[in-house]
Amino acid sequence: MKTIRYELHDGIATLTFDEPGSPVNTMCADWQRDLSTATGLVVSDKALIKGIILASAKSTFFAGADLKSTMRLTPADAPRVFAEIEQTKKNFRTLETLGVPVVSCINGAALGGGWEVALVGHHRVAVDNPKIQLGLPEITLGLIPGATGITKMTRLLGLMGAQPFILESKLFNPREALDLGLVHELVPANGDDVSASLRTAALLWIAANPKAQHPWDAKDYKIPGGTPANPKIAGMLTVAPAMLKQKTRGLYPAPEAALAAMAEGAMVDYDTATRIESRYLAKLIVSPVARNMINTFFFNMNAIKGGQSRPGPSTGSGRTEKYKPRKVGILGAGMMGAGIAYAQASRGIETVLEDVSLENAQRGKAYSVKLTQPRVDKGRMSPHDQQALLERITPTAHPADLQGCDLIIEAVFENRELKAAVTREAEPMLAQGGFFASNTSTLPISSLAQASVNPAKFVGIHFFSPVDKMKLVEIIRGKETDDETVARAYDYVQALGKLPIVVNDSRGFYTSRTFGTFVMEGAAMLGEGIPAPVIENASMQAGMPVGPLAVLDETALSLSVHVLDQTRDDFHAEGKTYEATPGELLVECMVKELKRAGRAAGGGFYDYPAGQKKALWPELKTLFEKPAHAWDLQEVKDRLLYRQAVETARCLAEGVLTSVHDGNIGSIFGIGFPAWAGGALQFIYGMGIDAFEARCAQLAGKFGPGFALSEDVKRAVRHHQPVY
């Protein structure tokens, strides 16, 4: 066997998982074959066996499915996948019902299929390390736990108790698992030989429990909380699908399949329940949504976390030593600066928060009180930890207090002259070898770097608002920014616990530029005469978090007009004329003629009556809606999604984006592109490049050059297509 070592000593059969050439164990094809072989050996040696131990030779216990092979599946593979899942379960069942105790020795993470392997054991012993993650994250990848995970977790915790761990993919550490009854025993993490401690515990339990079995195999077993026949459970199941549909909007089939497998499985015997689970998984695993989500939330996310976009020489581990600034200065204590200050202080970084007045700076620091006080009140944070966090933030009105900062980030208003002034004032305060960053969302970094005495050490670090909630940070490399500065910025962002993407300089960079096409396409459709409610609802039905008109209101229509005016000025300075899009012209009309500047100004596309829900401004119907104008709902959805995908593809062709993973992660976490599509580039690859090109040609013919694909763009999309 290649992936499993089988040993039989003193009546104890040990199956040690050890996939060659891989840092983790997976349910690859070799492992599935080896499991059948190992199970056959156990059966043939049954008369000699008093107990079975499942162990791992890796630093983790088991990582789950082989997702690379999953990415190669097509709908035609579903019957084969079903048969393979059923064979794996047959092997599990054989081990579980052999009549001898089985113990799983969990030395590290056991996620997805890995947790399902652990659940084979009648007794589960784990290392008492809070960093070890256990559980079933399949829903986040568009899948369901299909190797007995749903069936067993439901029978262990009940339909109500299992929901967070199946439908919400809630993970847990070994001590939490012990409290839930999912793990039965812990061994210390600081022992000399953890593997030996696990084995000793396993042997003692085997000796004391010669007739072990799973709870559901006992004659008097009942599902905790009851089956769907229980009135309370039946009542819950009546409303659960509707509540789930409200969350998924019908775009994510996995949670609905998981709920169905839980409910249906609870009404039948164990073996039938696991077969139901297999059928749902076989259907899901070959679906486009699963492929899209696996591609992005596993492979692309791992690329970001592993630093694939981080420049610099690689070490044997694939990374140079990580950089973490000791002291960072923030220029501007508004919402953005205050948010960055909190993000830094919460991660142990000394922060100087500077503004034009001490009062402003103190108000910025008070934002950290606002964020932490509710946690203190609920007992989730100690007053001591809150005080320590606040002491890391020094509010000031004196630039001299920035002296010795390893990094200074300006987070002032989007005005080129203002940004240049604060850069010139603060940059001399940097510690030797320090670097300077601009938190701009639209202004080209190379032009802002002209105010710097050292453009090689000037970089864009674009946070998203609100900083405490938004995970994405866009790092923008200017024309002269050197690799070391980009690498340091990357490490700084990761030190904050956030997701960095790296893009090259251009107007609007990647996220703001692409996001602009989404909101302006919505505004353009309003100008064409499509009803505002149709535009907003179509956006939500397509999977965007909110409608384009609502977003424009929140970000301020006046800001969009300011950016438009700045763009016109920049083009004029270059001797060019900027041709505004129909959407930009409509937003300009809203602000300059109709005096509707957005939510902060009292109203924009929406009205905001005090104490009531916002509502679309009634005058939109009178001013813009054209009853005779024909529209198609699917076409409205397509325009909103395809326009973003086209712009992302253009960024790839122009070198603003240099990788697919930055484009996908950036579009989901930065601008809310639907997760079911796997991001703006996976949206293209998921449907097929030919189909995408054909649909773009149709849309360009009807709605203009925003949807047109140049030959350069087509080449870039094909060149970067991922291969598994």
Disulfide bonds with the S-S distance in Angstrom:
none
